[in-house]
Amino acid sequence: MKWWRDNIFAAIRAKCFKTRGGEQTPVVLDGDEMINLVGVVVEAEDHGLQYFKPGMFMDWEVYGNVHNLGHDKFAAIGYKTDKNPYDVMISSIGSIRDPCFWRWHRHIDNFRQEVVESYTQDITAHQPENLTITDLKIVPRSTPDTKPVDQFDRVINTFLGPPQVDNNEVNARMDHEPYNWNVTVSSITRGKETATSFTVRIFITQANLIDDQRSWIEMDKFTAKFTAPTVSIVRKDKESTVARKEGEDLSPRCRCGWPQNMMLPIGTTGGADYVAFAMLTAEPLGGGGTQSSSFCGAIDDKYPDPLGMGYPFQLTWDLRKANPDKSMQEIIAHMPNIKLYDFKIQRHTKLYQGDLTDLPPSTITWENTIKGYFSPMDVDCMNNVQHNPIDLTNYSQVVSNANDIFFEVYVKDMPYDEKEKKTWAVEGRVAKFKEWIDHGFE
C-alpha cells in the first residue's frame, strides 16, 4: 500500500497517470476532470470504476486500491466477534464511529490536497449574470416569529445530551438546535431581471482558519430560481445535500452523509467564532435521484455538480496564488456572488432532557499552556513527517491536527525524549491537552 501511495503522489506531481495493458497511454491531469481522475485512482474498487477514458483503464498494479483496502485492513484488526469478523470500518454507515476513520481520511485527503496545491482555477468564471447575494444568515428555528432575524445574537447552540427517552441507549449524544440558512439574492440592475436558475453553495470554517483552504466544510448546495427583483431562500439543516436522510427521504442506495444530529462542529462553552461562506454560481446542479448528492453523487450518471465536488475549495484560486499577501476577505470583497457571515457555536452539556448545564470554565489556553508544551526535538520530528508535516509551534496547525497529536501523546509515542515523557506525566499534560481540546482550543 505504501508503494501504491507513493506512485499516486508521484503521478499527481507529474500530472500524468499510467494506463493498463497494451495501450500504455498516459492520462494527463488537466481541466475539470483532474480531481475526478485522482478519485478514480484512490477510491476505485470495482473494475467498472477503474475507468479513465474510452478504452483506457488505470494500471491497477501500479496504483492499487488504497482507500478501500485501507478500510478493510483497519476493519480486520479492529474490535470483532465470532459473528462479525470485521469491525465498523468495513461499513460505509458505521465507519465514522471508529477513531481511526478520521486519521485514515486525513491521510486520503492528502491526495486531494496535492491536487489543490498543484492546480489553480478562476472562481470569477461562473458568476450568475446580474445577480448578487445581498444577505446570508444561519438562524435557530426557535427564533420567535415576532423577533426580526437580524436581531438574534448570532449564536447556534450545540450540546452533549443524555440518551433519548424513547430509545434503549446508554451513551450520551452530540446534538444541536435546529437551524435554517437564510439567503437573499437580488438583481444588480433593476428592470433587467430574467427568470434564471442558479446554485447556492454554503461552507463554514473557524474564524481563525478563514485563509486555510483545507479547513472549509461544505454545509449545503442547492439550485434555486430567480423569479423576482429579490428572492429570499430559507433552507433547513435537514434538507442539506451533506445530511444523511431519514424516514421517507431515506434512499436504499444512498446512505452517505452526516448524521442529522452532527451537522455542526461542537463549538466551545464560551462560543467558538465561525464564518459562513455563501457563493452563487450560474450552473445548476444535475439530477440523479439521490438526496445526499454531495457525497453519494448520482445514480447511473456523472457527479451532479458540473463544477466538481467541493467547489470552489477543491483547487487553489488563481487570485490567491497571484496575491499571496492578500486575505480571503480582501480577494472576495468586490465579488457580488459571494457573502461572508460571522456567527458563534456555543457548546452546552445536557444532563437531563430539557436541562442545559455548561461545563466548568477552563484556564488552559494556547498562549499560557499549550504553546510551550513541545520540545525542539518534537517540533523538528513533526515538521519532517513526509506526507503530513505539522508545525507544533503554529496554533492553526495544532488545532487542525489536535486529535492526531493527542493520540500520539496518549499512547506515549510522543514526546520522543524519555525525560520529556516523565515531565508530561508529572505535570498531567495529557489531561490538560485534552481539556484544551474539549474547551474548543481557547
Number of C-alpha atoms within 10 A of each C-alpha: 13 8 11 18 19 13 16 22 19 13 18 20 14 12 17 17 25 19 21 18 12 6 11 14 15 14 19 16 21 12 10 12 14 19 21 16 21 21 16 18 26 22 18 20 17 9 10 8 14 23 18 18 10 6 9 18 23 27 17 18 9 18 21 22 21 20 20 15 15 18 21 17 13 19 21 16 12 17 14 13 9 6 6 9 13 19 20 22 26 20 13 12 15 12 17 15 11 16 13 17 18 15 14 14 14 14 15 17 13 14 19 21 16 15 22 19 15 14 18 17 19 13 18 14 9 13 19 18 15 15 23 22 22 18 16 22 22 23 23 21 15 10 13 10 8 6 9 9 16 9 8 12 10 16 18 22 21 27 25 19 22 20 18 14 9 6 7 8 11 9 10 15 15 21 23 23 15 18 18 18 21 16 20 15 21 20 20 17 11 11 8 9 18 13 9 14 16 20 19 23 20 24 20 23 21 23 15 12 18 19 16 14 19 17 16 20 18 21 22 24 24 20 16 16 13 18 13 14 17 18 16 14 15 13 16 16 23 20 18 25 24 24 25 25 23 12 6 6 12 14 16 7 10 19 19 22 21 21 15 19 18 14 21 20 20 23 24 24 23 17 21 22 17 20 18 24 21 23 21 25 25 18 17 19 21 17 16 16 15 23 25 25 29 25 19 19 23 20 15 8 10 12 21 21 21 13 17 18 18 16 15 18 20 21 24 20 21 15 17 18 13 9 13 10 9 13 13 16 12 11 13 16 12 9 14 17 23 22 22 18 15 17 21 21 22 22 29 24 18 22 16 13 11 8 11 15 14 16 15 8 9 13 12 17 18 16 10 9 14 19 14 11 17 17 14 10 12 17 16 15 15 16 15 12 10 7 12 13 14 20 18 26 17 10 17 18 15 19 17 14 16 19 16 17 18 17 15 13 17 15 8 15 12 19 21 15 12 11 10 16 16 12 13 20 13 9 10 11 18 16 14 18 23 16 16 20 18 17 23 19 21 17
